[in-house]
Amino acid sequence: MEHCDIAIVGGGMVGALAAALLAPTGLNIRVIEARAPEAFAAEQAPDLRVSALSAASVRLLQQAEAWPHILAMRAWPYQRLEACEWQGFHTRFDAGELGSDYLGYMIENRIIQSGLWQALALWPNVRLDCPNGLNALQQTDAGAELTLTEGQRLQARLVLACDGGESLTRQLAGIGVTAWDYDQHCMLIGIEADDLESDTTWQHFTASGPRAFLPMGPRQGSLVWYDQKARIKALTALDNTALAEQVKAHFPPRMSNLSVLNKGSFALRRRHANQYVKGAVVLLGDAAHTINPLAGQGVNLGFKDVARLSELIHQGLEARLDFAAPERLARYQRSRRPDNLLMQTAMDLCYHTFSNNHLPLKVLRNLGLKAAEHSGPLKKRVMKYAMGL
Ligand SMILES: Cc1cc2nc3c(=O)[nH]c(=O)nc-3n(C[C@H](O)[C@H](O)[C@H](O)COP(=O)(O)OP(=O)(O)OC[C@H]3O[C@@H](n4cnc5c(N)ncnc54)[C@H](O)[C@@H]3O)c2cc1C
């Protein structure tokens, strides 16, 4: 039987950040991850899986000492965010209005994870166990006992479930979820084009679902096409040239000479764990909640989970108290679950309000976008919230 203080199942963006923020405690941390991220090479086209990271998430990556590694690979700042449906009815957020250089960064998920792994390599108390996975989990008086796919048995005081939406750790701990599928599916399309507004991310609402653009460099970007399942399936079957023609026909005319580099599609599912803590098991990131990606908040919420739990564990150790005491873990759940639920609900409201053809609602939502544009202090508050300031 091997021992550690904290076992983290899943070394993706959320699990790796948790390890990096907890490493300075000196606790013995074991990260169990099934797959290592593919090595980065500058000539690779940007991956399809990209995250719009808020300024607050960037700060956490700086604190984790992963930021220089990420910048040494690639990351793209954006200064403006636009949401519109009818021409002339839009809301625009500009980092300059808050005296900031950027609203956030577009970064490939693999690069965020790789940057964190490079930072973890400097901590002798953190062991990255990859490839390995979780097979079985048993709660004990001293924490939990894990059986790994490579055959080891591991006793941990605390187990952090960071193994994504389908979390096996959550299932083995017996934590249920409330979940449903959205009607819309989502297609990610990597593109190269001229005349890209490379400092602006935009979202254009249509009755069948939003169309969005995420800048990834002076000539590259990622398009997001939300639509009914059958439509996304038909688009996925097209070759890149035919898909580029469909994009030209159905996206706003904001770019020219467009060519498609890669594509992929995803079903959208909302999930929320009924509890975030059970015995020695704590859920973070997508293991606890998956959200409609329409406002790019998923991993930003996961990073907030990590920041809160890490703060509570640090406080416990500084006060020479049990870092994994039930009341400490309950405080984590009390502070994060309502916040995540609120964001999920706000995204659902947005999803239902914008994805339909009901004329009065159409008028109202366009008036809403225009009103938001001129709402002064309220607009600034929304911007600050989105940036995590
Ligand atoms: C189409 C789409 C677009 C999105 N866009 C954005 C965006 O712009 N901004 C944003 O903030 N969020 C976005 N999200 C959400 C974001 O991708 C997720 O919130 C984020 O990936 C969650 O990170 P995670 O580390 O919790 O889980 P994951 O990224 O799922 O990582 C889980 C890790 O655990 C490992 N693992 C799983 N099971 C086991 C096991 N049994 N044993 C060992 N290891 C295991 C996996 O290999 C993986 O590395 C988007 C999501 C989708 C679907």
The ligand as an SDF file (V2000), in Angstrom:
LIG
                    3D

 53 58  0  0  0  0  0  0  0  0999 V2000
  -17.2620   22.8650  -27.1660 C   0  0  0  0  0  0  0  0  0  0  0  0
  -16.7610   23.3610  -25.8530 C   0  0  0  0  0  0  0  0  0  0  0  0
  -16.1710   24.6260  -25.7640 C   0  0  0  0  0  0  0  0  0  0  0  0
  -15.6990   25.1040  -24.5360 C   0  0  0  0  0  0  0  0  0  0  0  0
  -15.1540   26.3640  -24.4520 N   0  0  0  0  0  0  0  0  0  0  0  0
  -14.7550   26.8590  -23.2560 C   0  0  0  0  0  0  0  0  0  0  0  0
  -14.2120   28.1920  -23.1180 C   0  0  0  0  0  0  0  0  0  0  0  0
  -14.0740   28.9520  -24.0800 O   0  0  0  0  0  0  0  0  0  0  0  0
  -13.8530   28.6170  -21.8730 N   0  0  0  0  0  0  0  0  0  0  0  0
  -13.9960   27.8170  -20.7690 C   0  0  0  0  0  0  0  0  0  0  0  0
  -13.6830   28.2650  -19.6590 O   0  0  0  0  0  0  0  0  0  0  0  0
  -14.4790   26.5620  -20.8690 N   0  0  0  0  0  0  0  0  0  0  0  0
  -14.8710   26.0660  -22.0690 C   0  0  0  0  0  0  0  0  0  0  0  0
  -15.3710   24.8050  -22.1670 N   0  0  0  0  0  0  0  0  0  0  0  0
  -15.4130   23.9650  -20.9700 C   0  0  0  0  0  0  0  0  0  0  0  0
  -14.0380   23.3970  -20.6310 C   0  0  0  0  0  0  0  0  0  0  0  0
  -13.4860   22.7150  -21.7470 O   0  0  0  0  0  0  0  0  0  0  0  0
  -14.1560   22.4620  -19.4380 C   0  0  0  0  0  0  0  0  0  0  0  0
  -14.8190   23.1500  -18.4030 O   0  0  0  0  0  0  0  0  0  0  0  0
  -12.7730   22.0220  -18.9680 C   0  0  0  0  0  0  0  0  0  0  0  0
  -12.1490   21.1930  -19.9300 O   0  0  0  0  0  0  0  0  0  0  0  0
  -12.8760   21.2580  -17.6420 C   0  0  0  0  0  0  0  0  0  0  0  0
  -11.5950   20.9290  -17.2010 O   0  0  0  0  0  0  0  0  0  0  0  0
  -11.3950   19.6950  -16.2130 P   0  0  0  0  0  0  0  0  0  0  0  0
   -9.9190   19.6360  -15.9630 O   0  0  0  0  0  0  0  0  0  0  0  0
  -12.3480   19.7980  -15.0890 O   0  0  0  0  0  0  0  0  0  0  0  0
  -11.8690   18.4230  -17.0370 O   0  0  0  0  0  0  0  0  0  0  0  0
  -11.2370   17.7720  -18.3820 P   0  0  0  0  0  0  0  0  0  0  0  0
  -10.6970   18.8480  -19.2720 O   0  0  0  0  0  0  0  0  0  0  0  0
  -12.2870   16.8840  -18.9010 O   0  0  0  0  0  0  0  0  0  0  0  0
  -10.0220   16.9300  -17.8060 O   0  0  0  0  0  0  0  0  0  0  0  0
  -10.1990   15.7180  -17.1020 C   0  0  0  0  0  0  0  0  0  0  0  0
   -8.8710   14.9540  -17.0950 C   0  0  0  0  0  0  0  0  0  0  0  0
   -9.0430   13.7740  -16.3200 O   0  0  0  0  0  0  0  0  0  0  0  0
   -8.4910   12.6540  -17.0150 C   0  0  0  0  0  0  0  0  0  0  0  0
   -9.2340   11.4590  -16.5620 N   0  0  0  0  0  0  0  0  0  0  0  0
  -10.5380   11.1680  -16.7780 C   0  0  0  0  0  0  0  0  0  0  0  0
  -10.8780   10.0400  -16.1660 N   0  0  0  0  0  0  0  0  0  0  0  0
   -9.7660    9.5770  -15.5390 C   0  0  0  0  0  0  0  0  0  0  0  0
   -9.4870    8.4500  -14.7220 C   0  0  0  0  0  0  0  0  0  0  0  0
  -10.4420    7.5470  -14.4060 N   0  0  0  0  0  0  0  0  0  0  0  0
   -8.2320    8.2860  -14.2550 N   0  0  0  0  0  0  0  0  0  0  0  0
   -7.2570    9.1890  -14.5510 C   0  0  0  0  0  0  0  0  0  0  0  0
   -7.4640   10.2930  -15.3170 N   0  0  0  0  0  0  0  0  0  0  0  0
   -8.7120   10.4940  -15.7950 C   0  0  0  0  0  0  0  0  0  0  0  0
   -8.6580   13.0060  -18.4910 C   0  0  0  0  0  0  0  0  0  0  0  0
   -7.7160   12.3070  -19.2880 O   0  0  0  0  0  0  0  0  0  0  0  0
   -8.4220   14.5170  -18.4870 C   0  0  0  0  0  0  0  0  0  0  0  0
   -7.0720   14.8480  -18.6380 O   0  0  0  0  0  0  0  0  0  0  0  0
  -15.8410   24.3030  -23.3750 C   0  0  0  0  0  0  0  0  0  0  0  0
  -16.4230   23.0260  -23.4670 C   0  0  0  0  0  0  0  0  0  0  0  0
  -16.8880   22.5610  -24.6900 C   0  0  0  0  0  0  0  0  0  0  0  0
  -17.5540   21.2010  -24.7890 C   0  0  0  0  0  0  0  0  0  0  0  0
  1  2  1  0
  2  3  1  0
  2 52  2  0
  3  4  2  0
  4  5  1  0
  4 50  1  0
  5  6  2  0
  6  7  1  0
  6 13  1  0
  7  8  2  0
  7  9  1  0
  9 10  1  0
 10 11  2  0
 10 12  1  0
 12 13  2  0
 13 14  1  0
 14 15  1  0
 14 50  1  0
 15 16  1  0
 16 17  1  0
 16 18  1  0
 18 19  1  0
 18 20  1  0
 20 21  1  0
 20 22  1  0
 22 23  1  0
 23 24  1  0
 24 25  2  0
 24 26  1  0
 24 27  1  0
 27 28  1  0
 28 29  2  0
 28 30  1  0
 28 31  1  0
 31 32  1  0
 32 33  1  0
 33 34  1  0
 33 48  1  0
 34 35  1  0
 35 36  1  0
 35 46  1  0
 36 37  1  0
 36 45  1  0
 37 38  2  0
 38 39  1  0
 39 40  1  0
 39 45  2  0
 40 41  1  0
 40 42  2  0
 42 43  1  0
 43 44  2  0
 44 45  1  0
 46 47  1  0
 46 48  1  0
 48 49  1  0
 50 51  2  0
 51 52  1  0
 52 53  1  0
M  END
$$$$
